[in-house]
Amino acid sequence: MEINVQLNDDMIKERNELIVQLKKNPDVQKFLSEHELPESFVEQFPFRIQKGMNNLKRCEKCIGLNSCTQPKKGEVNVLTYDGMLRLQPMLCHYAKNFKNERNHLKKYWINQMPEHLHTVSLKQIDKKNESADYLRALSEVTMNLIDSQEGLFLYGAVGTGKTYLAACIANYYARKGNTVVFVQTSSWISRMKGMLNDPDGFERDLEMLKRADVVILDDIGAESVTPWVRDELLFTVLNERMENHKLTYFTSNEDLKTLEDHFAYSSMGEEKMKAVRIMERVKKLSKPLEIKGKNRRFHQ
């Protein structure tokens, strides 16, 4: 219901002119038709109807959320009628698409992947411009997802797209409803170090990596090795996942041999047997797949 205020002659004239304009507006006519309302309805709520039309007008030439001119990005106050005329906040189709494309992110228990990888999938890869080696690797990844008996150890030179493929894998499982953890290994270790004074938080995060349906350890082999990192964190997680047959994926600039060498040396000196123990878990959990190709970081 409009607030009843005393109008002077100029205001009455302005109101009447607005009513005439609104009655000629195709969008207003469409609204009246959809709700089986008489044209005289406009005379009761001209200013509210005008506000609703102006809100929609903001969206006329919109080409995406980045160009949104609404006060709240992706949200428009739309006229609705259910016995009362209201301006109801609703998501525009761009905002709905954005939300739907990211709905699977709710399945991530921990997500440290770069934001621009949140919606990627294997289907989006333009195969026309890829090398034969990369296409073979892509086929291996696809077949692995079809028959997920074990994870993959994706290794290769810097910038060949290992993290991108790992993000595609993670999103695939999340979209299927699996719980997923995606961690950048060095960042996750730093995170765990920061929680040493928070035993509950530390144990919670450790349990997430142990129990999630799918875990991706991105860029393993780039972290600094200490006995605590290798034996208390990584070994504990990988051993638990091996024992419970949990899908685990890795990306690394190291191959299996150089990764074992990486784990053999810590602040305690050379500890080859400790390296062998952790690498046995890596090998049980995944099969190696070399990713070859151009350095994509210099071809973007």
N, C-alpha and C positions, 0 to 999 in steps of 0.2 A: 504494500500500500504506500502511495506517495505521501510525503509529508504535506499537510495542508497549510500553505502560507499565503498571505495576502499579496496578490500580484498587482503591480501598477500597470498602466496602459502599455508601456513599452515591453514589459515582461509578457503580458498577455499576447501582444502582437508576435513576439519572438516565439512563444510557445505554439501559437497557431500555425506559424510558418513552418516550424519544425514538424508539426503533425502532418501537414500537407506533404512535406518532403519524405517523411517516413512512409506514408501510405503509398508513395510512388516507388519506394525502394524494393527491388525484386527480392532481396534477402528477407526483408520484413514480411512481404507477401508470402514467401515460402514458409517462414516461421508460423504465421497465422494459419496457413493451410494445413501444415503438419499437426497443429494442435487444435484444429477445428475452431478457431477463434474468429469472431467478427472483426471487420475492419475498425469498428468503433473502439475496439480494445486498445488501439494505439492512443486514443485520446485520454485514456486513464493513466498511462505510464510512458509518456513520450521521452522523458529524459533518461529513464532506465533503459528503454529500448535503444535510444541513441548511443548510450554508453556501451551496450552489448555490440551494436553494429560497429562502433569505432574500434572495439577490441579486436573484432574479426578483420577489420580493414588493415590493422597492423600486420596481419599474416599474409596478405594478398600476394606480395612479391617475395615472400620468404623462400630462400633456397636451402635452408638448413639451420641447425641450432646455433652455429657460429654467427649467423646474421640475424638472430632473433632480436626483436625490438620490444618484446613484452617486458613489463617490470620484473617478472620472474621468468627466467629463461625456460622456454618449452611449455609454459603454462598460460592458458588463455581463459579469461572469465567469459563463459558462454551463457547466453540466455536459455533458461529452462523453464518449463511450466508444468506444474503438477497440482494445479488449483491455486498456486501462488507463483508469481513471476520472480525468478531468482537469477542472479549472476553466479553461476557455478564454476569454480576453477576446475579445468580439465587439461590433461596433457594433449599437446598437439601430436600429429602423426609422426613427426620427426622425433619427438621426445619418447613416444611409445616404442618406436623402432629401436631407439637408443637403449631404452630399458629392457626390451625383449632380447636384444643382442647380447646383453650383459647379465641376463637372468641366471645363467649357469654359474656366474661368479659366486653365488651363494653357497655353492658346493665346495669352495676352497676353504680349507681350515687355516692355511697360511698361504699367502700369495705375494711373492716377491718378484714376479715377472714385470717387465716394463709395461706401462699402461697401454702403449700402442700395440701390444700383443694380446690384449685381453679378449679380442674377438676373432683372432686369426684361425684359419682352418686349412687343412691340406687342399681342399677344393679351390681355394683362392689362388694357389700358386699357378703362375702363368708358365705352363710347360713348354711353350713355343720357344722361349729364350733360354732354356736350361741345357746344360751339357749332358751327354749320354751318361757320364758317371753320376751326376746328380739325379738324373731320372731313375737310374737303377737303385740308388739309395732311397729315393722317394717311394719306389715300388716296394722295397723291403719294409719301410716304415708302415705303409698301407697294409701290407700282408700281416705284419705284426699286430696291427690293431684288430684285424679280422679274427686272428687266432692268438689271443693274448695269453700265452702260456708263460712267457717271461718278458722282462723288460729289454731295453736296448742300451748299449753303451755307445753313444754317438761321439766319435772323436774325429779330429782333423785340425787343420790350420786355423788361425784366427780369422774370423769374419766369413766363414763358409756357410753360415746359416744354421748352425747346430741349435742355438737357443730358440730360433724361430720354429724349427721342427719340434723341439721339446714343448714349446708353447702350444703348437697345434695338437700334439698328443695330449697335453694336459686338458685343453679345452674340449677335446673329443670325449674324454672320460667324464668330465664335469657335466657336459650336455647330456650324457647318458644317465646321469644321476649318481655317479660315483663320488665319494669324498676324495679330494685332491689336496696335496701339499706341493707347492712349487717354491723351492728356495734357491737363492744364489748362495752357494756353499760358504764362501768367505763372509758374506753378510749375515747368514744364519749363525755362524760360529760367533761372530761379534755380538749378535743379539743374545745368544746363550750366555756369553761371558758377562754381559750386562745384567743378567738375571741371577747371577750367583748369590746375590743377597735377597733374592725372592724365591725361596725353595718351591713354593706352590706354583708360581709362574714357570719356573724352570722345568718342573716335572710335567706340567700341563703341555708345554711345547714339545718336550721330548716324547711324550705319549702320542701327540698328534703325528709325529714322524714315524712312530712305531706302528700306529693303528690305521692310518688313512688307507683307503683302498688303493690309491696310487700316489707315489712320491716321485718327484723329479728333483735330483740334485744337480743343479746347473753349475758348470765350470768347476767341477771337482778337480783338484790338483793345483789350483791357483792359491789355495790357502796355505798359511804357514803351519808347519807340522810341529806339534808338541805331543808328548805322550797323552796328555789330557784330551786334546782334540782328536787324535787318532784312536785311542783305546777306550776313552770314556764316552765320547760323543758318537763319532762315526761308526766305530765297531759295534757299539751297543745297539744303535739303530739298525744297521745292516744285518746284524746277527738275528735280531728279533724279526725283521721282515723276511729273512731267509727261512727261519724256522716256521713261520706262519704263511709262507708262499704268497707274499704280498708283492704286487707289481711295483717294480722300482726301475726308474730310468736315470741315466746319467748323461751329461755332456762334459767334454773335456778337450783341452788342447793336447793332452798326453794320450799316448796309446797305452795298452795294458802294461807293457813292460816298463815304460818310463814312469807310469803312475806308481808302479810297485817301487821303483827306485826313489820316487818322491816320498813315499811313506816310510822308506827304510832309514831315513836320516831325520833326526829330531834334535832337540836341545840336549838329549841324553847320548847323542852320538849315533853310531850305526846299530840298527835293530832290525835285521833282515827278517827274523821269524815273525815279528809283529807286523811287518809289511806283508808277508806271505799270508798271515791269518786274515787280514782285512781284504786282501785281494781275492782270496778264495770266496768270500761273500759277494764281492762285486761280480765275479765270474759266474757264480751260481744264480745270481739274480738277473743277469743280463747277458746278451750276446753282443759282441763288438760289431759296429757298423761304421766304416770310415766315410766321412762326408767330404767329398772333394769338390773343387770348383773355384770360381773367382772369389776374391775378397769383396763381399757385398757392401762392406762399410765404405768402400771407395767407388761404388757404382750406384749410389742412391741419388 
